[in-house]
Amino acid sequence: MDNILFWIIFNAFVLLLLGLDLFVFHRKEHEVKIKEALLWSLFWIVLSLCFNALIYFWQGPAPALEFLTGYLIEKSLSVDNLFVFIMIFNFFKVPLKFQHKILFWGIIGALVLRAFFILVGVALIAKFHFIIYILGAFLVFTGIKMAFSHGDDEVHPENNPLIKWVSRHMRITKAPVGGKFFTKIDGKWFATPLFLVLIMVESTDVVFAADSIPAILAISKDPFIVYTSNVFALLGLRALYFALAGIMQLFHYLHYGLSVILVFIGAKLLLSDIYHIDMRYALLGVGGVLAISVIASLMFPKKEEDLPEPPISE
């Protein structure tokens, strides 16, 4: 009963934060400037660390370390995924002032999706132990594939099955209608291009979750720890996007670091019954790889002509 109460309190707290974010601090659509984004990023990071401290005093150092490691992995994977958001917004020519709203509702959907994946994943691992080997092999494969992708994968929204289905079965306006997802014209309801963008963001999160959920399940089998570390990483995703949108192209070696992390976490799962890797060393390894990839990106920048297009501001 207490465990259910913790889940209810935590989710109520998250919904309160999201409500304040959308209906108080961002009730008027506007272009989020870097200073505002950095302050919000700092707020979400500090809040996450405060929750991490709460777990430390509530459940002990081991769960707290699992939360911090899971949070760092999810946050790192999120940074790489932000490149995809830029490409989606540029493809649909979405102005910055509308991007916050799309990311907000995209994250609401992601939270529901992640909760389902986590609960199912934990239940399956508890019932069928061999699944950890499947997840481990999948992470190793994903890491290797990411390393050889060179970070140049393009997004083709026009080929997305959901976009095709919605385009065939719904009336869609040719031009955006302010920041609305739906609008009424001559007594008939129409979806707007922003709704297609939201569908694209939500559908890509399914792909993102396929990487991040197995990675965090390799760190902890406690669904509350896995879920909360995911939630806090996702809550800060919008602010992180606007803070880094103009400079994310500088981190061109990040996907190599992430590929190493996924291979490492996958190997940790595969070897879990033979050799246990101390969580402190796992955290140091993840942090070290990320630091090296970021430093290498700054020391050896890409040529200007190889950089992707920045997000649209108008």
HELIX and SHEET records of a PDB file:
HELIX    1   1 ASP A    2  LEU A   20  1                                  19    
HELIX    2   2 ASP A   21  PHE A   25  3                                   5    
HELIX    3   3 ILE A   34  GLN A   59  1                                  26    
HELIX    4   4 PRO A   61  PHE A   91  1                                  31    
HELIX    5   5 LEU A   96  LYS A  127  1                                  32    
HELIX    6   6 ILE A  131  SER A  149  1                                  19    
HELIX    7   7 PRO A  157  ASN A  159  5                                   3    
HELIX    8   8 PRO A  161  HIS A  169  1                                   9    
HELIX    9   9 PRO A  193  LEU A  217  1                                  25    
HELIX   10  10 PRO A  223  LEU A  235  1                                  13    
HELIX   11  11 LEU A  237  LEU A  244  1                                   8    
HELIX   12  12 MET A  248  LEU A  250  5                                   3    
HELIX   13  13 LEU A  254  LEU A  270  1                                  17    
HELIX   14  14 MET A  279  MET A  299  1                                  21    
HELIX   15  15 GLU A  304  ASP A  306  5                                   3    
SHEET    1   A 2 PHE A 182  ILE A 185  0                                        
SHEET    2   A 2 LYS A 188  ALA A 191 -1                                        
END                                                                             
